[in-house]
Amino acid sequence: MRSFLKPVAMGAALLSVTGCGGTNVQDGMTLDLALITARARPISGAAGAREFMNDQGTHAVFTSGFVTLGSVELLPCAEVGWKRLLRQLSPVGTAWAHHTATNPMRMDVPRVVSLGSADGTVIPLGTLRPAPGRYCHARLHFEPAGSDAQGLAAAAQGDAPVDMVGRSLHLRGTLRTGQDGEPQPFEVSFQTRASVDVLLEWVTLSEAEPHTQLVFALSWDTWLDGVSAEQPPANVDLVANVARSVVPPSSAAP
């Protein structure tokens, strides 16, 4: 005699499937997001704090720099096998599939990040409260700042204030070609957007491990890659360079 799974049991089975990254917020699960700046390339001992050489051999110094991080989104691991099949059959929607203000998987508070702080200084971004599960990627969006962005006041202070509203990136500094070249001042602003997906090393939230922290790094000494005497900063997509500069985060218990 063939046996059939009863409708009630089937419904329970479907609702019990959380896959890789659940669909509901669970109290007590927290993931703290933070950011630091760092160098990607070695330097000589004589180099200044924001002095570097790009991939074209152009010597550069940043005297100020601001970039707007619009959002950080946590992405669950891809489902495989029977878990994916059951989720497709389930009538229950997944909260992470919609980019809304109440999405527990996404930090939607824009922040203007300054190069004024020393490398390694931790800049808190916020706290997510996702459902239990494994998360394999994070998506960072760089975009023009709105009037509600954090960090606007800091950018508007000092000897050379910058209004970052409507700007995704603003850089000021000097460039020189070769060892004996005369430093030439530059100042550029961008209103473009760029996103990057970075790999997470098996970030898991569970009742046994309900808290963790992700610290992203921005490798600022790669932001001017592609810039040379033939390709000045305004002609290069520097916002895309910023997105590519994100280093996969370290994870640690807060």
C-alpha positions in Angstrom: 0.0 0.0 0.0 1.3 3.4 -0.9 1.6 5.9 1.8 1.0 9.6 1.3 2.3 12.5 3.3 -0.7 14.1 5.0 -1.3 17.8 4.0 -0.8 18.9 7.6 2.5 17.1 7.8 3.6 18.5 4.4 2.8 22.0 5.5 4.8 21.5 8.7 7.7 20.2 6.7 7.6 23.2 4.3 7.4 25.7 7.1 10.3 24.1 9.0 12.7 24.5 6.1 15.0 27.5 6.7 17.6 26.7 4.0 20.8 28.6 4.2 19.7 31.8 5.9 16.2 31.8 7.4 13.1 33.9 6.5 12.2 35.3 9.9 13.9 37.6 12.4 14.8 35.8 15.6 15.3 37.7 18.9 18.8 37.6 20.1 20.5 37.1 16.7 22.8 40.0 16.0 25.5 40.8 13.4 27.5 43.9 13.9 28.9 45.6 10.8 32.1 47.8 10.9 34.6 49.3 8.5 38.3 50.1 8.6 40.7 51.6 6.1 43.9 49.9 5.1 46.7 49.7 2.6 46.8 47.0 0.0 50.4 47.5 -1.1 53.8 47.8 0.7 55.3 51.2 1.2 58.8 52.6 1.9 59.5 53.9 5.4 59.6 57.5 4.1 56.0 57.5 2.7 53.5 59.7 4.4 50.2 58.5 6.0 48.2 59.0 2.8 51.1 58.7 0.2 51.2 55.9 -2.2 52.0 54.7 -5.8 49.2 53.4 -8.0 49.3 50.6 -10.6 50.5 53.0 -13.3 53.5 54.2 -11.3 51.9 57.5 -10.5 52.8 58.9 -7.1 49.9 60.3 -5.2 49.0 61.9 -1.9 45.5 62.2 -0.5 45.0 65.4 1.5 41.3 64.5 2.1 38.9 61.9 0.9 35.2 61.0 1.5 33.2 58.1 0.1 29.5 57.3 0.7 28.6 53.7 1.6 24.9 53.5 0.9 24.0 50.1 2.2 25.3 46.7 3.2 23.2 43.6 2.4 23.8 40.1 3.9 23.2 37.3 1.3 22.3 33.7 2.4 24.2 30.8 0.9 22.8 29.2 -2.2 20.3 26.5 -1.5 21.0 23.0 -2.9 19.1 19.8 -3.4 15.9 19.1 -1.5 16.0 22.3 0.5 15.7 24.4 -2.6 12.9 22.2 -3.9 10.9 22.5 -0.8 11.4 26.3 -0.6 10.1 26.6 -4.2 7.0 24.6 -3.2 6.4 26.5 0.0 3.8 29.3 -0.1 5.8 31.2 2.5 7.8 34.2 1.1 11.3 35.0 2.0 12.0 38.3 3.7 15.5 38.6 2.3 14.1 38.7 -1.3 12.7 42.2 -0.9 14.8 45.3 -0.3 12.6 47.1 2.2 13.3 49.4 5.1 12.4 46.5 7.5 14.6 44.0 5.8 16.7 42.4 8.7 19.3 41.4 6.2 20.2 44.9 5.0 21.7 48.0 6.6 20.2 51.0 4.8 21.7 53.8 6.7 24.1 55.7 4.3 27.4 56.7 5.8 30.0 59.1 4.6 33.4 57.6 5.4 36.4 59.9 5.8 40.0 59.1 5.2 40.8 61.4 8.1 41.0 58.6 10.6 44.1 56.5 11.0 44.1 53.1 9.2 42.7 50.4 11.5 40.3 52.7 13.2 37.0 50.8 13.5 34.0 52.7 12.1 30.7 51.1 13.3 28.1 50.8 10.6 25.2 49.3 12.4 23.7 46.0 13.6 21.6 43.5 11.6 19.2 41.0 13.2 19.0 38.2 10.6 17.4 34.8 11.1 19.6 31.9 12.0 21.5 30.3 9.2 24.6 30.5 7.0 25.5 33.5 5.1 28.1 33.4 2.3 28.2 36.9 0.7 27.7 40.6 1.6 26.8 43.2 -1.0 28.1 46.7 -0.5 26.6 49.6 -2.4 28.4 52.9 -2.9 26.1 55.7 -4.1 25.5 59.5 -3.7 24.7 60.6 -0.2 21.3 61.9 0.7 20.6 64.5 3.2 20.0 61.8 5.9 23.5 60.2 5.5 25.6 60.0 8.6 29.0 61.7 8.5 27.9 64.8 6.5 28.7 67.1 9.3 32.3 65.8 9.6 32.8 66.3 5.8 31.5 69.9 6.0 34.0 70.9 8.7 37.7 71.8 8.6 39.8 74.0 6.3 38.4 72.5 3.1 34.8 71.6 3.8 32.9 69.3 1.4 29.2 69.1 0.9 28.7 65.3 0.2 25.0 65.5 -0.5 24.6 64.1 -4.0 28.2 62.8 -4.1 29.4 59.3 -3.8 33.1 60.2 -3.8 35.3 63.3 -3.3 39.1 63.2 -3.3 41.6 65.9 -3.0 45.4 65.6 -3.2 48.5 65.8 -5.4 49.8 63.6 -8.3 53.3 63.4 -9.8 54.8 61.3 -12.5 58.2 59.8 -11.8 60.6 60.4 -8.9 61.4 64.0 -10.0 58.0 65.1 -11.2 56.4 68.3 -9.8 53.3 67.4 -7.6 50.2 68.7 -9.3 47.1 69.3 -7.2 43.8 67.6 -8.1 40.2 67.6 -6.8 37.5 65.3 -8.1 33.9 64.5 -7.2 31.7 61.7 -8.5 28.0 61.0 -8.5 28.1 57.5 -9.9 27.3 54.2 -8.2 29.1 50.9 -7.8 28.4 47.6 -6.0 30.5 44.7 -5.0 29.7 41.2 -3.6 32.4 40.0 -1.1 32.8 36.4 0.1 32.1 35.6 3.7 33.8 32.6 5.3 30.9 30.6 6.5 29.3 33.1 8.7 26.7 31.3 10.8 24.2 32.5 13.3 22.5 29.9 15.6 21.3 29.5 19.2 24.8 28.3 20.0 26.5 31.3 18.2 23.9 34.1 18.3 26.4 37.0 17.9 29.2 37.9 15.5 30.9 40.9 13.9 32.0 41.6 10.3 34.8 44.1 9.7 35.2 45.2 6.1 38.3 47.0 4.9 38.7 49.7 2.2 42.1 49.5 0.5 42.3 53.3 -0.2 45.7 53.1 -2.0 44.0 51.4 -5.0 41.4 54.1 -5.5 43.5 55.9 -8.1 44.4 52.8 -10.1 44.3 53.7 -13.8 45.2 57.3 -13.2 48.2 58.6 -15.1 49.3 61.7 -17.1 47.2 60.4 -20.0 44.2 59.4 -17.8 43.6 62.0 -15.1 41.3 61.2 -12.1 38.2 62.6 -13.7 38.5 60.2 -16.7 38.6 57.1 -14.5 35.7 55.4 -12.8 37.1 55.8 -9.3 33.8 54.8 -7.6 34.2 51.4 -9.2 37.8 51.3 -7.9 36.4 52.0 -4.4 34.0 49.0 -4.7 36.8 46.8 -5.9 39.0 47.8 -3.0 36.7 46.1 -0.4 38.6 43.4 1.4 36.5 40.3 2.5 35.8 40.9 6.1 37.3 39.2 9.1 34.7 37.8 11.6 34.9 37.8 15.3 32.7 37.6 18.3 32.0 41.2 19.5 
